[in-house]
Amino acid sequence: MFKNLSSKHLGISGSQSELIELALSFGFKGLDLDIIDFAEQVIAKGLPHARRLLDSSKLQVGAFALPTRWQEDDETFRADLAVLPTWAAIAGEAGYRRVVTTLDPASDARPFHQNFEHCKNRLNDLGKALEPHNIRLGVSFSSDASLRKDRAFEFIHGLDTLQLLLSSVSARNVGFVVDLFDLHVAGGTVDDLRKIGAAKLVGVLLADAPADTPASECLPAQRMLPGEGSGIDSSAALVLLAELGYDGPITPTAHPDQLKGLRREAAVKRVGEAVDSVWKAAGLNSLGKLAPAAKAMKS
């Protein structure tokens, strides 16, 4: 597994070249990229030109956000699904292997059982569209109660029901993105990663929460950098992921308020230091493997 930088999850922005420089400067081995921006570069100037900075940096591509509006009406979904192979072809050729999306935790149109079937069918369609390009789709849930407030029907906002949904999807390239903060708020624990296993994990979002706030009462603004709140044991999560053989991106997240007042470089520096701290505490080497000393201590 590798340390991955996502500007979206930190509330920062920058051009591809700026983000690559930040990732390299502060110890990241991977980077999330905007597929639409990247595809426009490919169309305008060709793939070698679009990839030149990424290739020279030797950074891995973490993931890109699914550009398909798959949770909207049928007409919108079908129109977006029709062009998804175009995005996927460019992404696959460029080395992208992961695309991610988050379930809407409520609906105003469909009760739970109808929404379950609806999402199952659409995720299956998405998986089949991505499969020829060797791209996996990672699905996460949101535990944010404000997204369910005043909505007609609640939907999936916890790991067990997400597992039930994804187990019903026949496309084999559809798996999980586990956000440790959302898992914590929903009442889960780091050990729940065992339920999923490395083979179905597409991505992991690393965060912390305040230890003095009950998990179910944690608000989005309390999403902290790993190791800064003591509510979530990020190091234990990393050890478990290494034991499971997970080899994908580890992406730190924090609410923008946690980095308020910091310039972009200072913010990414702080994020990199936070990840390095829990990485070291887990006894991982630069490749995300348990170092021999850590294995010996564990045994």
C-alpha positions in Angstrom: 0.0 0.0 0.0 1.1 3.5 -0.6 0.6 7.0 0.9 -1.7 8.9 -1.5 -2.5 12.6 -1.8 -6.0 13.7 -2.6 -6.5 17.5 -2.8 -10.3 17.0 -2.7 -10.2 15.3 0.7 -8.2 18.1 2.2 -10.0 21.0 0.7 -7.1 22.3 -1.3 -6.6 22.9 -5.0 -3.9 23.2 -7.6 -2.9 22.3 -11.1 -1.5 18.8 -11.9 2.1 20.1 -11.8 1.5 21.8 -8.5 -0.1 18.8 -6.9 2.7 16.5 -8.1 5.3 18.8 -6.6 3.4 18.9 -3.3 3.1 15.1 -3.3 6.8 14.6 -4.0 7.9 17.2 -1.5 6.0 15.7 1.5 6.5 12.0 1.1 3.5 10.8 -0.9 3.8 7.9 -3.4 0.5 8.4 -5.2 -1.9 11.1 -6.3 -5.6 11.4 -7.1 -6.2 13.1 -10.4 -9.2 14.8 -12.0 -10.1 12.5 -14.9 -12.1 15.2 -16.8 -9.2 17.6 -16.7 -6.7 14.8 -17.6 -8.9 13.6 -20.5 -9.1 17.1 -21.9 -5.3 17.2 -21.9 -5.2 13.9 -23.7 -7.7 15.0 -26.3 -5.9 18.3 -26.9 -2.2 17.2 -26.8 -2.1 13.5 -26.6 -1.5 10.9 -23.9 2.4 11.2 -23.7 2.1 15.0 -23.1 -0.7 14.6 -20.5 1.3 11.9 -18.7 4.7 13.5 -18.9 4.8 15.0 -15.4 3.3 12.0 -13.8 5.7 9.6 -15.5 8.7 11.7 -14.6 7.6 11.9 -10.9 7.1 8.1 -10.8 4.0 8.7 -8.6 1.2 6.1 -8.7 -2.3 7.1 -9.7 -4.5 6.7 -6.7 -8.1 7.1 -8.0 -10.4 9.5 -9.8 -14.0 10.4 -8.9 -16.7 8.7 -11.0 -17.9 11.3 -13.5 -21.2 9.5 -14.1 -24.3 10.9 -12.4 -25.5 7.4 -11.6 -27.9 8.2 -8.7 -30.0 10.6 -10.7 -33.0 10.0 -13.1 -32.9 7.3 -15.8 -32.4 9.8 -18.7 -29.4 11.4 -17.0 -27.8 8.1 -16.0 -28.2 6.6 -19.5 -26.7 9.6 -21.1 -23.7 9.6 -18.8 -23.3 5.8 -19.0 -23.1 6.1 -22.8 -20.0 8.3 -22.5 -18.4 6.5 -19.6 -16.5 4.1 -21.9 -14.8 7.2 -23.4 -13.5 8.3 -20.0 -12.7 4.8 -19.0 -10.7 4.1 -22.2 -8.5 7.2 -21.6 -8.2 6.4 -17.9 -7.3 2.8 -18.5 -4.7 3.7 -21.1 -3.2 6.3 -18.8 -2.8 3.7 -16.0 -5.8 4.6 -13.8 -7.0 1.5 -12.1 -9.5 2.8 -9.5 -12.6 5.0 -9.7 -14.6 5.9 -6.6 -18.1 7.0 -5.7 -20.2 7.6 -2.6 -23.7 6.3 -2.0 -26.4 8.9 -1.2 -27.5 7.9 2.3 -31.2 8.9 1.6 -33.7 9.2 -1.1 -36.8 11.3 -1.8 -38.0 9.0 -4.6 -37.5 5.4 -3.5 -38.0 3.5 -0.2 -35.1 1.4 1.0 -35.9 -1.9 -0.7 -36.6 -0.2 -4.1 -33.4 1.9 -3.8 -31.4 -1.2 -2.9 -32.5 -2.9 -6.2 -32.0 0.4 -8.1 -28.4 0.9 -6.9 -27.6 -2.8 -7.3 -28.5 -2.7 -11.0 -26.8 0.6 -11.7 -23.6 -0.4 -9.9 -23.6 -3.6 -12.0 -24.0 -1.5 -15.2 -21.1 0.7 -14.1 -18.9 -2.2 -13.2 -19.5 -3.8 -16.6 -18.7 -0.6 -18.4 -15.4 -0.2 -16.5 -14.3 -3.9 -16.6 -12.9 -3.9 -20.2 -10.5 -1.1 -19.2 -9.2 -2.9 -16.1 -10.7 -0.3 -13.8 -12.2 -1.2 -10.4 -15.1 0.8 -8.9 -14.9 1.6 -5.2 -18.1 2.5 -3.3 -18.2 4.2 0.1 -21.0 5.2 2.4 -21.6 8.5 4.2 -22.5 8.5 7.9 -23.2 12.3 8.0 -26.7 12.5 9.6 -27.3 15.9 8.1 -27.5 14.3 4.6 -30.4 12.2 5.8 -32.3 14.9 7.6 -35.7 15.9 6.2 -35.4 13.2 3.4 -38.2 10.9 2.7 -36.4 7.6 2.9 -33.1 6.7 4.6 -30.7 4.5 2.8 -27.3 2.8 3.4 -25.1 4.7 5.9 -23.2 1.8 7.5 -20.7 -1.0 6.5 -23.0 -4.0 7.1 -25.7 -2.8 4.7 -23.1 -1.6 2.2 -21.7 -5.2 2.3 -25.1 -6.6 1.7 -25.6 -4.3 -1.3 -22.2 -5.0 -2.9 -22.5 -8.7 -2.3 -25.5 -8.6 -4.6 -23.7 -6.9 -7.4 -22.5 -9.4 -10.0 -19.7 -7.3 -11.5 -16.5 -8.5 -9.9 -14.7 -5.2 -10.2 -17.0 -3.4 -7.8 -15.6 -3.1 -4.3 -15.3 -0.9 -1.2 -13.7 2.4 -0.3 -13.5 2.4 3.5 -13.5 5.8 5.2 -12.3 5.2 8.8 -14.1 8.3 10.0 -17.5 7.3 8.5 -16.9 3.8 9.8 -16.3 5.2 13.3 -19.4 7.4 13.3 -21.5 4.5 12.1 -20.5 2.4 15.0 -17.8 0.3 13.3 -14.3 -0.4 14.3 -10.9 -0.9 12.6 -11.3 -4.6 12.9 -14.3 -4.5 10.5 -11.7 -4.3 7.7 -11.4 -8.0 8.1 -15.0 -8.5 7.0 -14.0 -7.0 3.6 -10.6 -8.5 2.9 -7.9 -7.0 0.7 -9.4 -8.4 -2.6 -12.5 -6.2 -2.3 -10.8 -3.1 -1.0 -10.4 -0.4 -3.6 -9.3 2.4 -1.3 -8.9 3.4 2.3 -9.4 6.9 3.7 -7.4 7.6 6.9 -8.7 10.0 9.5 -9.1 10.5 13.2 -11.9 11.7 15.5 -11.9 13.3 19.0 -11.7 10.7 21.7 -13.9 12.7 24.1 -16.9 12.8 21.6 -19.2 9.7 21.3 -18.7 8.2 17.8 -22.3 8.7 16.8 -22.2 12.4 17.8 -19.1 13.2 15.8 -19.7 15.9 13.2 -18.0 16.3 9.8 -16.1 19.3 11.1 -14.5 17.0 13.7 -12.8 14.9 11.0 -9.2 15.1 12.0 -5.9 14.1 10.5 -4.7 10.6 11.5 -3.2 10.5 14.9 -4.4 13.9 16.0 -7.6 12.9 17.9 -7.1 9.4 19.5 -10.6 8.4 18.6 -9.5 6.1 15.7 -6.4 4.0 15.9 -5.0 4.6 12.4 -1.8 2.7 13.2 -3.8 -0.4 14.1 -5.7 0.0 10.8 -2.5 0.1 8.9 -1.1 -3.0 10.6 -4.3 -4.9 9.8 -4.3 -3.7 6.2 -0.6 -4.9 5.9 -1.5 -8.2 7.4 -4.4 -8.6 4.9 -2.1 -7.9 2.0 -3.8 -4.7 0.9 -1.7 -2.9 -1.7 -3.8 0.1 -2.7 -3.8 3.8 -1.7 -4.0 5.1 1.8 -5.5 8.6 1.5 -5.5 11.0 4.5 -8.5 13.2 4.9 -9.5 16.0 7.2 -12.2 18.6 7.3 -10.8 21.9 5.8 -11.4 23.6 9.2 -8.6 21.4 10.6 -6.2 23.0 8.2 -7.7 26.5 8.4 -5.1 29.3 8.2 -2.4 27.2 6.6 -1.1 27.9 3.1 -1.3 25.0 0.7 2.3 23.9 1.2 2.1 24.1 4.9 -1.2 22.2 4.9 0.2 19.3 2.8 3.4 19.3 4.9 1.3 18.8 8.1 -0.8 16.1 6.4 2.4 14.3 5.3 3.8 14.4 8.8 0.6 13.1 10.3 0.6 10.1 7.9 4.3 9.5 8.5 3.8 9.4 12.2 1.0 6.7 12.2 2.9 4.8 9.4 6.0 4.7 11.6 4.0 3.7 14.7 2.5 0.8 12.7 6.0 -0.4 11.9 5.6 -0.2 8.1 8.4 0.3 5.7 8.4 2.6 2.7 6.5 0.0 0.6 3.7 -0.3 3.1 4.9 -3.7 4.4 5.4 -4.7 8.0 9.1 -4.3 8.8 10.8 -7.4 10.2 11.1 -5.8 13.6 7.4 -5.1 13.8 6.5 -8.6 12.8 8.8 -10.0 15.5 7.3 -7.8 18.1 3.8 -8.8 17.1 4.6 -12.5 17.3 
